Amino acid sequence: MPELLHTEDYAKAVALAVSRDKEVADTAVAAAMARQRAVFHESATTVAVVLGEAALRQQAGSADVLRSQLRHLARLGHGGFPAAIQVVPCTAGANGANGGFSIMQFGPALPPGLVVVDGPGDGGIYLDAPESVAAYAGAFTRLRELALSPHDSARMLREAAHD
């Protein structure tokens, strides 16, 4: 699950999985919640997310924490947040995207963007070469084509939450 979309409880479960130190985990959660406020409430950034169906089953924390997280994701696209969430069902088969990544676009007059390839902990690989950004943008387009519509994805999220 992308950190930007975590509920506070889910963020805490993930942070405690990375660091057993409660103070470090609390700081990580506070930072994640601050980023969410900055992106969704202060700058009204548009976010498009594609999740693999298997991610809906990966439990962080308790079953209740996961259910709450899934309900949160189902509401995001319909609750005033500028977020489109799509789920690639397991039946879609292989798609060529072998891990998590984010593509950040900073506006039409700026360079083509930045790709952040997920890494362990706070790590990651940052790519800004136009050909790298274009390759990841193509992979993201392909994932969106394989994914369910945002409406059907929200239904799948609610079903996974047992609603």
C-alpha positions in Angstrom: 0.0 0.0 0.0 1.4 3.4 -0.9 2.4 5.3 2.2 0.5 8.4 1.0 -2.8 6.5 1.3 -2.2 4.9 4.7 -4.6 5.3 7.6 -2.8 6.3 10.8 -3.2 2.8 12.3 -1.9 1.1 9.2 1.0 3.5 9.0 1.8 2.7 12.6 1.7 -1.0 12.0 4.1 -0.6 9.0 6.4 1.7 10.9 6.6 -0.8 13.8 7.4 -3.6 11.3 10.4 -1.5 10.1 11.5 -0.3 13.5 10.5 -1.8 16.8 11.4 1.5 18.5 8.0 3.1 19.3 9.5 6.6 19.3 11.0 6.1 15.8 7.7 4.6 14.6 5.7 7.5 16.0 7.9 10.0 14.2 7.5 8.0 11.0 3.7 8.1 11.3 3.7 11.8 12.1 5.8 12.4 9.0 3.5 10.3 6.8 0.4 12.0 8.1 2.0 15.4 7.5 2.8 14.4 3.9 -0.8 13.4 3.4 -2.0 16.8 4.6 0.4 18.6 2.4 -0.5 16.6 -0.7 -4.3 16.2 -0.3 -5.4 19.2 1.7 -2.8 21.9 1.2 -1.8 21.5 -2.5 -4.8 19.4 -3.8 -2.4 17.2 -5.8 -4.0 14.7 -8.1 -2.9 11.1 -7.3 -3.5 8.0 -9.4 -2.7 4.6 -7.8 -2.7 1.1 -9.1 -2.5 -1.7 -6.6 -2.1 -5.4 -7.2 -5.0 -7.5 -5.8 -2.5 -9.4 -3.6 -1.8 -6.1 -1.7 -5.4 -6.2 -0.4 -4.5 -9.4 1.5 -1.2 -8.3 3.0 -2.0 -7.7 6.6 -0.1 -5.0 8.6 -1.2 -4.9 12.2 -4.5 -6.6 13.0 -7.3 -7.8 10.7 -9.3 -4.7 11.9 -6.4 -2.4 10.9 -6.4 -4.0 7.4 -10.2 -3.7 7.1 -10.1 -0.1 8.1 -7.3 0.6 5.5 -9.3 -1.1 2.7 -12.4 0.9 3.6 -10.3 4.0 3.6 -9.0 3.2 0.1 -12.5 2.5 -1.2 -13.7 6.0 0.0 -10.7 8.0 -1.2 -11.8 8.4 -4.8 -15.3 9.3 -3.7 -14.7 11.4 -0.6 -13.4 14.6 -1.9 -9.8 13.5 -2.2 -8.3 13.8 -5.7 -7.3 10.2 -5.8 -8.1 7.5 -8.4 -7.4 4.1 -7.1 -7.5 1.0 -9.4 -6.8 -2.6 -8.6 -5.2 -5.1 -11.0 -6.9 -8.4 -10.3 -4.8 -11.5 -10.0 -6.5 -12.9 -13.1 -5.0 -10.1 -15.2 -1.8 -12.2 -15.4 1.8 -11.0 -15.7 2.2 -7.3 -16.4 6.0 -6.6 -16.4 5.9 -4.3 -13.3 8.0 -6.2 -10.8 7.7 -3.9 -7.8 6.4 -0.6 -6.5 7.3 2.7 -8.0 6.0 6.3 -8.0 6.1 8.8 -10.8 6.0 12.4 -9.8 5.1 15.1 -12.3 5.7 18.7 -11.2 3.9 20.6 -14.0 3.8 21.0 -17.7 6.7 23.5 -17.9 9.1 21.4 -15.8 11.2 18.4 -16.8 9.4 15.1 -17.4 9.3 14.1 -13.8 10.9 11.8 -11.3 10.5 8.1 -10.7 11.0 6.7 -7.2 11.5 2.9 -7.2 10.6 1.4 -3.8 13.4 0.1 -1.6 13.7 -1.3 1.9 13.1 1.0 4.8 13.5 4.6 3.8 15.5 3.7 0.8 14.7 3.9 -2.8 16.1 4.6 -6.2 15.5 8.0 -7.8 15.5 8.2 -11.6 15.1 11.5 -13.5 16.5 10.6 -17.0 13.7 11.3 -19.5 14.0 7.8 -21.0 13.6 6.2 -17.5 10.6 8.4 -16.7 9.1 7.5 -20.1 9.6 3.7 -19.5 8.0 3.8 -16.1 5.1 6.0 -17.4 4.5 3.4 -20.1 4.5 0.6 -17.5 2.0 2.6 -15.4 -0.2 3.1 -18.4 -0.2 -0.6 -19.1 -1.1 -1.3 -15.4 -4.0 1.1 -15.6 -5.2 -0.7 -18.8 -5.1 -4.1 -16.9 -6.8 -2.7 -13.8 -10.4 -2.6 -12.9 -12.2 0.8 -13.2 -12.0 3.0 -10.1 -15.7 2.1 -9.4 -15.1 -1.7 -9.7 -11.9 -1.3 -7.7 -13.8 0.4 -4.9 -16.2 -2.5 -4.9 -13.3 -5.0 -4.7 -11.8 -3.0 -1.8 -15.1 -3.0 0.1 -15.5 -6.8 -0.6 -12.0 -7.4 0.7 -12.9 -5.5 3.8 -15.9 -7.8 4.2 -18.4 -4.9 3.8 
